[in-house]
Amino acid sequence: MHLRSIALMVAAATCGIVPARAAHAQVLELPEARQGYFLSVGPHFTMSKVWMDNERYGVWPGYEVGLHFGQMVTHRFGLGLQVHNGASKGDAQTAVTFGLELEAQWALRPRLAVHASAGIDTFSVRADDGKDKSLRGAAGSGYSLGLSYSWFFTHRLSGGWAVTPRIDARLVPGSDTKVLVGVVGLEIAWWSGLPRNQLELPSSEAYKVKKK
């Protein structure tokens, strides 16, 4: 799939799933790092267990690049998109993967979040040798469940930059091909934070705002 097509799909989906906060309905929130809009990207290591054409294959190691972006809609709940693209190899076969999923997250603690997503995933397989070079695999629904933790290396009242390790399990239940993927990743994340007029500030910080 061309990068331009992917970008258009992502842009169209984002317009529909990440609602803007209505100014008149704002509730002041205590300052935290994981607030506002977010964007994270980074490499992932994958291990894929493959069932294909009534045969059970071994575990195929691989890699992918993951991209996540969206917005915290409430204090604990966020919505966004995740896009991943990569490859894996095993049993003299090579697989190319791609996914575009709607992702929800729930902050269990200020830095710890659980993620769940559903969308479109593909797992396209081609033999490395032999006469049969036909493309096989799965294309359809994909589901993921994961956990992430954010270590912030900037010191802002709200938002900032973070290193985010995460683990995920992904299932692509195709008709002839089923794939269960374990994912371990390390991403760099940026959080926009909330403006001061949406934060519940201590008196010392609120006074600074009034002076400006």
Sequence and secondary structure as in RCSB ss.txt:
>XXXX:A:sequence
MHLRSIALMVAAATCGIVPARAAHAQVLELPEARQGYFLSVGPHFTMSKVWMDNERYGVWPGYEVGLHFGQMVTH
RFGLGLQVHNGASKGDAQTAVTFGLELEAQWALRPRLAVHASAGIDTFSVRADDGKDKSLRGAAGSGYSLGLSYS
WFFTHRLSGGWAVTPRIDARLVPGSDTKVLVGVVGLEIAWWSGLPRNQLELPSSEAYKVKKK
>XXXX:A:secstr
  HHHHHHHHHHHHHHHS    GGG   B   SS SEEEEEEEEEEEEEEEETTEEEEEEEEEEEEEEEEEE SS
SEEEEEEEEEEEEEETTEEEEEEEEEEEEEEESSSSEEEEEEEEEEEEEEEESSSS    EEEEEEEEEEEEEE 
EE S  SS EEEEEEEEEEEEEE SSEEEEEEEEEEEEEEE    GGGB   HHHHHHHHH 
